[in-house]
Amino acid sequence: MRLIGTLPNRKLAQEFSYFLIKEGIENVIEPAGGEGDAESSSFHIWIIDENDVDKASSQLKEFLASPTDERFFGHWGHAKKVDEARREQLREQMIADERVARPLGARGRLHFGLVTIGLCLIAALCYIFGGLDFILTDEAAGESKEPSRVIVVTKPIYAKLLYDFPKSFFLFDKLATHFTPEELSHPSSLPQEAQATLEEAFDTPVWGGAYLELLRRIHAPVPDWTTRAPLFEKIRQGEVWRIFTPCLLHADIFHIIFNLLWLIVVFY
């Protein structure tokens, strides 16, 4: 901040200050005797930005040479608008700084939009009325040390919203409509036709994700870097909404709770 000169009274100093603001030059006026000198007859003109000093000094010289020139007067309205805008900007900055500095629990109101609230509600409804049921078979019994195979039963909502709905899922759902989970957990007790359908479902390749595919190929005796599982069958058939809708689906209560917590953190 630089002092560029002094004017003989408050009125002239204030008018010149308004003129400088109109010119885009931030400035401050103060009594020549200091802030405590209310009776001062002269006022200093201080320029905030060093880059504006030369321009402001030149304007002051012209003002002192022609103190009645109309171009230096009548700028109070513009200066007021600039001051209000500056105060609003400062207030918003203070609020932003406070939100960053305050702990999570003390930050006050959430700024959720209608889209965010809508997505949360849709995700919650999908979890309540949808889901996947996993039925563990008893095929691990006996001398075989292979792990039990799992039957995946899909609720109708998830069947429509999953990234894909492969043939094996369709066969599992078909069996689930005719047999109870208890019956399906003992495949050997099922009718011959149902056992054949179940074996077909187990033998149908299913894309389990890049991570599972990578593990399978790494641990294979002879790694096979081709995939037998068809990818995105339903999307290729025109059900393009499946590109987006998996983000609405959750595996369990902890999955959806922690995702909603992340929304709270992001939108504070």
N, C-alpha and C positions, 0 to 999 in steps of 0.2 A: 504494500500500500504506500502511495507516494503523495505528499502534500504538494499541490501545484499553485496555491495562492490563497488569498484572503479577500472576502467581500465585506463591505462596511456595515451591512445589517442582515437580519434574518430573512426578510422578504426577498431581497436580491439573491441571497445565497440559495434560498429554496427554489426560486424560479429557475436559476441557472442549473441547479441540481436536476430539476424536472427535465430541462432541455437536454442535459447530458444523458439521462435515461432514455429519452426519445431517440438519441443518437446511438444507443446501444452501449453506453459507457456506464458501468456500475461505479457509484461514488457514495461518499458519506460526507455530511457536513456536521461540524461541531463548533461550539463556542470557542473563540480564540483563547479564552481563559481556562478551558477544560470543561468537562461535562458538568461539573458542579457550579459553573459560572452562568447562572440563569439570566443575569443582567448584562451579559457581554454585548457590546455594540458591534462586534465584528465576528465573522465566522470563517473557519478554515474549510477548504475544499480538498478532500482526500479522494484519490483515484485507486480503486481496488486492484485492477489489472495493470501490471507494469507496461504491457503492450499498448495500453490506451493513453499513457501519460502524454506523449507528444501531441496527439490529436486533441486531447482535453486542454492542454496548455495553450494550443493555438486558438481554440474556441474561447478560452478565458480572455485572451488578449483582445479578441474581437468584441467580446461582451464588455470589457472595460472601456474599449474605444467607443462603443455605441450602446450604452446601457439602456437606452429606450427603444432599441430596435425590436419591432414586433415579433420577429422570428424566434426570439429567445423566450417569449412569454406564451402562456395559455396551454401548457403541456401537462397540466396536473392530471387530467383524465387518463391520458396514455400512461403516465407514470404510475397511477393507481392500479391500472390493469396489469402492468408489468410486475408490480410489487405483489399483487394477489396471486399471480401465476407462480412467482418465485416462492411465496409462502406455501402454496399448495404442493409444489414440487418438493420443498423441504419437508413438509409434513409426510408425504408419501415415502420419502427416503427414510425418515425416522421410523415409520411404521414397519418398513421392510427390514431395517436394521434390528428393530426390536424383535420381530418374528424370528430372525436368525439367531439372536442372542439368547432368547428365552428358551427354557427346556420344553420338551415336547408336550408335557401335560399342562403347561401354563400358557400355551399359545393361543388359546381362545377358540373362536368359532372356525369351523371348517368351511372351506370355499369349494364345496362340491357343486358341479354343474348338473343340469337335468340329465345329460347323457350319461355321466358317471353314476348317478343315482339309479338310472334305468338299467344300466349294465349290472350293477350290484343286485338289484331286485331279480333280474332275469337269471343271473347265476345262482342266486339263492333258491329260486323256484325250480330250476333244473336239478339242483342237488336234492331238494325235498322230494320231487316227484320222479326223478330219474335215478341213474346209478348203474353199477355193474355188480352182479352177484357172482361170486367165485365158489365153485363146488369142487372140493378136493376128492378125487377118487381113491379107492383103496388098492390101486394096482401096485403099490410099493410093497405089499405084503408078500410073504414067501421068500424064496431064495434070492430073487432079483433085488439088487441094491439100487435100481434106478428109482429116481424120485417119482412121487405120485404125479399123475397128469391132472390138469385143471380144466374144468368146464367153465366157460365164461358165458353167463346169461345176461343179456342186455335189455334194459328197460326201453320202452318205445321211444321216449324222448331222446335218450342217448343214441339209439339206433339211427335217428334222423340227423343228429348233430355231430357225431364222431367224424374224424377226418376221413374214415372209410368204414365200410361195413362188409368185410370179406365173407366169402362163402362159408367158412367154418363158423362164423358168428351166426349166420342164418341157420345152419344145421343145429347148432347148440340151442338156439331159441325154439326151433321146431320141436326138439326133444323135450324142452322145458314145458311146452304146452301140453304134453301127454304124460309126463312123469314128474314125480315130486323130487326135490333135491336129495332126499334120503335114498330114493331109488336110483337116481343118477350117480350117487356116490359109490354104488356097487354095480359097476357095468356088467359083471358076469351074471347078475340076476335079471338082466333085461332080456326081452324077447330077441330072437336072432336078428330080425330086421332092424331093431333099435341099436343093437350092438354094431351092425354093419354101418349104420348112419353115423354112430359115434366114432368108429374107426376112420370113416371118410373125413369127418370133421378134424380129427387129430392129425391126419395125414395131409390135409390141405395146408400148403405153405401160407404163413401169415407174416406180414411185415411188422416186426416188433419195435422198430426204431433203430436209428443208426448205432446207438451204443450197444444194444444187444446183438445186432448183426456183426459189429466189429469184434465183440468177444467171441461169438460163435466161430468166426473165421480164424481168429488168432489161435484158438485152442483146438481147431480141427487138425487131425493128423496131416492132411494135405489141404492147406487153405484153398478154398474155392471162392474167388472174388466175383463170382456172378451170383445174382439173387434169383431164387426160384419164386419168391413171393411177389405177386402182382402189386403194383403201387397205385394208390389213388384210383381204384376202379370206379367208384361212385362219382368222383370229381370229373373223370374223363367221360362219364355218361351224362354230364350236364349239371350235377348237383354241386355247383360252384360255391354255395354257401358254406360247405364243409371246410373251405380254406380258413374261414374266420371263426366259425362256431365252436371249435375245440377250446377256445379261450374262455368259454362260459362253463365248461365242464370241470368238475373236481372229483378227486378220488375218494376223499374222506373229509370229515369235519375239520380236521387240522389244516388240510390243504386250503379249504375255502376261507378259514379264519385268518391264516397268515397272509393270503392274498389280499383280503380286505384291510388288514393292518398296513400292508404296503401302500394301499391307496390312501390311508390316513396320513402316512408319513409324507407321501408325494404331494398331497393337496393341502398340507398345512401352510 
